[in-house]
Amino acid sequence: QLQLVESGGGLVQPGGTLRLSCAASGSIFSISGMGWHRQAPGKQRELVATITSGGSTYYASFVKGRFTISRDNAKNTVYLQMNSLKPEDTAVYYCNANVAQTISSRALNYWGQGTQVTVSS
């Protein structure tokens, strides 16, 4: 059974920093794209950032210059370094990964359970 387990959320003051981690475990042959999304109360889930297996990144405009996505392919882990946090960054953050579990299977998208990030003074 494949799992994505997130960690690193919490309560932080405006202007503070947090680093989220998301580790994939289970039967894994390869992981292509990985990413982070977030969902604030009463709002739809939105894309935050993505990273390919080769390290190419994409950022939503509202986090560009403040957040950095990275990954460790050896550890099947994706990170989100969040700096200069704002109250509007408060949300549940979810990671996702496109995983092929065997050499012959197609990649499927998997989601983590989410981790709460609260930015408040």
C-alpha positions as CSV (number, residue, x, y, z in Angstrom):
1,Q,0.0,0.0,0.0
2,L,1.5,3.3,-1.0
3,Q,1.3,6.2,1.5
4,L,2.3,9.9,1.5
5,V,2.9,11.2,5.0
6,E,3.3,14.9,5.6
7,S,4.9,16.6,8.5
8,G,6.1,20.0,9.6
9,G,2.9,22.0,9.9
10,G,2.0,24.2,12.9
11,L,1.3,27.6,14.2
12,V,3.7,30.4,13.2
13,Q,3.6,34.2,13.5
14,P,3.3,36.4,10.4
15,G,6.7,36.7,8.8
16,G,7.8,33.4,10.1
17,T,9.0,30.2,8.4
18,L,8.0,26.6,8.2
19,R,9.3,23.6,6.3
20,L,6.9,20.9,5.2
21,S,8.0,17.4,4.3
22,C,6.1,14.6,2.5
23,A,7.6,11.1,2.3
24,A,6.3,8.4,0.0
25,S,6.5,4.8,1.2
26,G,5.4,1.4,0.0
27,S,5.8,-0.2,-3.4
28,I,7.4,2.4,-5.6
29,F,9.1,1.9,-8.9
30,S,9.3,5.6,-9.9
31,I,7.9,9.0,-9.0
32,S,7.5,11.6,-11.6
33,G,5.8,14.9,-10.6
34,M,5.4,15.9,-7.0
35,G,3.7,18.9,-5.6
36,W,1.9,20.8,-2.9
37,H,-1.6,22.1,-2.8
38,R,-3.6,23.9,-0.1
39,Q,-7.1,24.4,1.0
40,A,-8.3,27.2,3.2
41,P,-11.7,27.0,5.1
42,G,-14.5,27.7,2.7
43,K,-12.3,27.7,-0.4
44,Q,-11.3,25.3,-3.1
45,R,-8.1,23.4,-3.1
46,E,-5.4,25.3,-5.0
47,L,-2.0,24.5,-6.5
48,V,1.0,25.9,-4.6
49,A,4.0,24.4,-6.3
50,T,5.2,21.4,-8.3
51,I,8.5,19.8,-9.1
52,T,9.5,17.2,-11.7
53,S,11.8,14.3,-11.2
54,G,14.5,16.4,-13.0
55,G,14.0,19.3,-10.6
56,S,12.0,21.7,-12.8
57,T,9.7,23.8,-10.6
58,Y,6.5,25.7,-10.9
59,Y,5.0,28.2,-8.4
60,A,1.7,29.8,-8.0
61,S,2.0,33.6,-8.2
62,F,0.9,34.1,-4.7
63,V,3.9,32.2,-3.3
64,K,6.6,33.0,-5.8
65,G,9.7,34.4,-4.1
66,R,8.5,33.2,-0.7
67,F,8.2,29.4,-1.0
68,T,10.7,26.9,-2.3
69,I,9.8,23.4,-3.4
70,S,12.5,20.7,-3.5
71,R,12.8,16.9,-3.5
72,D,15.2,14.1,-2.5
73,N,14.6,11.4,-5.0
74,A,16.7,8.9,-3.0
75,K,14.3,9.4,0.0
76,N,11.1,9.7,-2.2
77,T,10.5,13.0,-0.3
78,V,9.3,16.4,-1.3
79,Y,9.7,19.5,0.8
80,L,8.2,23.0,0.9
81,Q,10.2,25.7,2.5
82,M,7.8,28.5,3.4
83,N,9.3,31.9,4.3
84,S,7.7,35.3,5.0
85,L,4.4,33.6,5.9
86,K,1.2,35.6,5.8
87,P,-2.1,35.1,7.5
88,E,-3.6,34.3,4.1
89,D,-1.3,31.3,3.9
90,T,-3.3,29.6,6.6
91,A,-4.7,26.4,5.1
92,V,-4.4,22.6,5.2
93,Y,-1.4,21.7,2.9
94,Y,-1.5,18.5,0.9
95,C,1.2,16.9,-1.0
96,N,0.7,14.8,-4.1
97,A,2.9,12.5,-6.2
98,N,2.6,10.7,-9.5
99,V,3.8,7.2,-8.7
100,A,4.3,4.1,-10.8
101,Q,4.4,1.1,-8.5
102,T,5.9,-1.4,-11.0
103,I,7.9,-1.2,-14.2
104,S,4.8,-2.1,-16.2
105,S,2.2,0.0,-14.3
106,R,1.1,3.5,-15.3
107,A,1.7,6.4,-12.9
108,L,-1.2,7.2,-10.6
109,N,-1.7,10.3,-8.5
110,Y,-1.6,9.9,-4.7
111,W,-2.4,12.4,-2.0
112,G,-1.2,12.9,1.6
113,Q,-3.6,13.3,4.5
114,G,-2.8,17.0,4.9
115,T,-1.0,19.1,7.5
116,Q,-2.4,22.3,9.1
117,V,-0.5,25.5,8.7
118,T,-1.8,28.5,10.7
119,V,-0.2,31.9,10.4
120,S,-1.4,34.2,13.2
121,S,-0.1,36.5,15.9
